[in-house]
Amino acid sequence: MQRCDERINERGCGAKHMDKICPYSCGFCQVNESNPALKAAESRTVLPSRSDLDGAAQSLALLQRVYLLPMEHLLNGRILNTDSSVRLTTWDILRVARASADARRWVNAWVWYDEALSAIPDPDAQDHVSDLLEFIEYQHDLNWRNDTGWKKDNQFLFLLSDVPRQKPVTSVYSDLCRGDWSKLRKQIPSGAPQCHISSRGSPFLVLQPVKWEYLSHNPEMIIFPNFLSDEEARIIIYLSRDYMTKDLGSGGRQSHQVFLANSTHPLLTRLSRRIEAVTGLLAYEGANGEDDAGDPIKVRYYGTGGHLNPHVDVFAKHVNSTCDDNPMCSRSGDRIATFMLYLNDVKAGGSTAFYTSDVAVTPKTGMGVFWYNLKRNGMYDRRMDHGGCPVLLGSKWVAVKWIREKANFLRRPCSTDPEE
């Protein structure tokens, strides 16, 4: 290993014959950061950061896991029916494995180190990867829990010491993301038609009724096809594109975002009024921030591999807590409902999966989706847990309007049923 380091410091990985003299040098040896050639290259080129590389590697592992992509297809640049000139090298496989291990995603790390072991011809390198694989197996078994209430997406069904080779366990969330409806039940009862064209009780929509459809009756989820025109979707993307920042929330997010206040563009004010008309709820933004009925519209962008892990849209009700620690929540209440808009079609992936209700929504330009986060008794509805499935091909733009609780206490009054 020392000889490899010396050669890299002296000649660099790109020097002639280095691929034959030290084929795994860039993967197994640490390059001296004081190397003049390396510093000169960095000054000329904008390179991705370590965080960027780790994020891309973890997203690749997630795509393979959620969509059950065959490894041989990935190695040859094939995703579903799409071929590309990009090929994964042995170093790429090791990079994905290491990033997964650093994130303590033991199943993903095991899958990719196991693939690297079969792809490496060099005996010394194989011994090194075997040691890494043993470490992953040890960590997996150390953290393994035999608890039916425990989320098992990060562990195999059995201890690896008992059953050495296993297939990763799938989940309802992954089944929904793949569109594997054979394992799921749909929450729409038979009988009455599910598609409607009506004013939804709003006088503003009498002369221009909207199309809507029940995605689920219990819990209530409604989709609004063509809620936005193509031009309106393009305007929202245009307003957002130059102001997006990387989402610095929890590690389960791979996206960029920006908040757009109604004052940003006249379209946003009209959009808030339209949402009020179809939902029957108030969604305006107060002029002084003291009487908000809704948040500013949040626009999110997801590139390939972009995703939002399973989560909730409320601040405190999901843990039976109060809004005391959040000024806006204590002032305007928690998020009683969500209205989400898809701003583009996604080539593959990118659905929104409600995994406790067995419901998934496929992105389509201009479509709106509405659901209540809180029950009528004010408690969080656990059936509304959801996640943004990874984008497999293309990109995804969404806009979200969260509607607040306090301004709507007369619009959606409490029920006499304490469970409702």
NORSULLIN-V597672 format. One record per residue. N is the residue number from 1. RES is the residue in one small letter. PHI is phi in whole degrees, -180 to 180 (none if undefined). Layout:
N/RES/PHI
N/RES/PHI
//
This chain:
1/m/none
2/q/-65
3/r/-65
4/c/-62
5/d/-59
6/e/-64
7/r/-65
8/i/-66
9/n/-63
10/e/-83
11/r/-120
12/g/86
13/c/-66
14/g/-86
15/a/-69
16/k/-61
17/h/72
18/m/-65
19/d/-66
20/k/-95
21/i/-70
22/c/-142
23/p/-62
24/y/-111
25/s/-60
26/c/-70
27/g/-93
28/f/-109
29/c/-113
30/q/-86
31/v/-76
32/n/-67
33/e/-70
34/s/-88
35/n/-58
36/p/-58
37/a/-64
38/l/-66
39/k/-63
40/a/-65
41/a/-65
42/e/-66
43/s/-71
44/r/-93
45/t/-127
46/v/-83
47/l/-101
48/p/-66
49/s/-77
50/r/-60
51/s/-63
52/d/-62
53/l/-65
54/d/-64
55/g/-63
56/a/-65
57/a/-65
58/q/-66
59/s/-66
60/l/-64
61/a/-64
62/l/-66
63/l/-59
64/q/-63
65/r/-73
66/v/-69
67/y/-97
68/l/52
69/l/-73
70/p/-62
71/m/-59
72/e/-64
73/h/-68
74/l/-62
75/l/-63
76/n/-103
77/g/77
78/r/-114
79/i/-126
80/l/54
81/n/-103
82/t/-109
83/d/-105
84/s/-138
85/s/-85
86/v/-78
87/r/-124
88/l/-86
89/t/-89
90/t/-60
91/w/-64
92/d/-61
93/i/-62
94/l/-66
95/r/-64
96/v/-64
97/a/-63
98/r/-66
99/a/-63
100/s/-66
101/a/-66
102/d/-61
103/a/-87
104/r/63
105/r/-95
106/w/-67
107/v/-67
108/n/-61
109/a/-62
110/w/-63
111/v/-60
112/w/-79
113/y/-67
114/d/-64
115/e/-67
116/a/-63
117/l/-61
118/s/-81
119/a/-94
120/i/-93
121/p/-85
122/d/-75
123/p/-60
124/d/-64
125/a/-67
126/q/-62
127/d/-62
128/h/-64
129/v/-68
130/s/-61
131/d/-63
132/l/-65
133/l/-66
134/e/-64
135/f/-64
136/i/-63
137/e/-62
138/y/-64
139/q/-65
140/h/-59
141/d/-68
142/l/-65
143/n/-98
144/w/-69
145/r/-130
146/n/-94
147/d/-135
148/t/-65
149/g/-86
150/w/-85
151/k/-69
152/k/-105
153/d/-76
154/n/-114
155/q/-153
156/f/-76
157/l/-66
158/f/-127
159/l/-62
160/l/-68
161/s/-70
162/d/-91
163/v/-126
164/p/-60
165/r/-121
166/q/-137
167/k/-88
168/p/-59
169/v/-78
170/t/-86
171/s/-136
172/v/-61
173/y/-58
174/s/-67
175/d/-60
176/l/-65
177/c/-62
178/r/-80
179/g/75
180/d/-86
181/w/-72
182/s/-63
183/k/-97
184/l/-121
185/r/-118
186/k/-101
187/q/-93
188/i/-100
189/p/-72
190/s/-76
191/g/121
192/a/-63
193/p/-62
194/q/-97
195/c/-99
196/h/-139
197/i/-131
198/s/-159
199/s/-87
200/r/57
201/g/79
202/s/-102
203/p/-64
204/f/-72
205/l/-112
206/v/-63
207/l/-89
208/q/-141
209/p/-65
210/v/-108
211/k/-86
212/w/-153
213/e/-148
214/y/-73
215/l/-83
216/s/-158
217/h/-88
218/n/-143
219/p/-75
220/e/-76
221/m/-137
222/i/-128
223/i/-111
224/f/-122
225/p/-63
226/n/57
227/f/-65
228/l/-112
229/s/-78
230/d/-59
231/e/-66
232/e/-64
233/a/-63
234/r/-65
235/i/-64
236/i/-63
237/i/-64
238/y/-61
239/l/-65
240/s/-94
241/r/-54
242/d/-84
243/y/-123
244/m/-69
245/t/-125
246/k/-66
247/d/-69
248/l/-100
249/g/-74
250/s/-63
251/g/-66
252/g/-86
253/r/-121
254/q/-133
255/s/-161
256/h/-122
257/q/-149
258/v/-159
259/f/-96
260/l/-117
261/a/-74
262/n/-58
263/s/-71
264/t/-65
265/h/-161
266/p/-56
267/l/-59
268/l/-69
269/t/-66
270/r/-63
271/l/-66
272/s/-62
273/r/-66
274/r/-65
275/i/-63
276/e/-60
277/a/-66
278/v/-86
279/t/-98
280/g/77
281/l/-110
282/l/-81
283/a/-137
284/y/-71
285/e/-103
286/g/-66
287/a/-64
288/n/-110
289/g/77
290/e/-96
291/d/-132
292/d/-66
293/a/-103
294/g/-153
295/d/-79
296/p/-58
297/i/-66
298/k/-104
299/v/-105
300/r/-120
301/y/-121
302/y/-121
303/g/-84
304/t/-59
305/g/88
306/g/-65
307/h/-161
308/l/-136
309/n/-58
310/p/-48
311/h/-159
312/v/-122
313/d/-98
314/v/-98
315/f/-89
316/a/-136
317/k/-64
318/h/-71
319/v/-117
320/n/53
321/s/-110
322/t/-109
323/c/-96
324/d/-58
325/d/-87
326/n/-124
327/p/-56
328/m/-69
329/c/-66
330/s/-69
331/r/-82
332/s/-112
333/g/89
334/d/-77
335/r/-85
336/i/-72
337/a/-153
338/t/-129
339/f/-123
340/m/-114
341/l/-121
342/y/-93
343/l/-101
344/n/-158
345/d/-82
346/v/-111
347/k/-60
348/a/-158
349/g/81
350/g/82
351/s/-68
352/t/-104
353/a/-111
354/f/-96
355/y/-76
356/t/-89
357/s/-115
358/d/57
359/v/-129
360/a/-134
361/v/-120
362/t/-91
363/p/-60
364/k/-147
365/t/-51
366/g/86
367/m/-80
368/g/-111
369/v/-130
370/f/-125
371/w/-153
372/y/-92
373/n/-87
374/l/-112
375/k/-74
376/r/-67
377/n/-83
378/g/91
379/m/-87
380/y/-70
381/d/-94
382/r/-62
383/r/-70
384/m/-96
385/d/-57
386/h/-156
387/g/-149
388/g/-92
389/c/-62
390/p/-60
391/v/-78
392/l/-88
393/l/-138
394/g/90
395/s/-144
396/k/-142
397/w/-119
398/v/-135
399/a/-126
400/v/-125
401/k/-116
402/w/-94
403/i/-107
404/r/-92
405/e/-83
406/k/-67
407/a/-70
408/n/-113
409/f/-68
410/l/-91
411/r/-76
412/r/-135
413/p/-69
414/c/-65
415/s/-97
416/t/-74
417/d/-90
418/p/-66
419/e/-93
420/e/-87
//
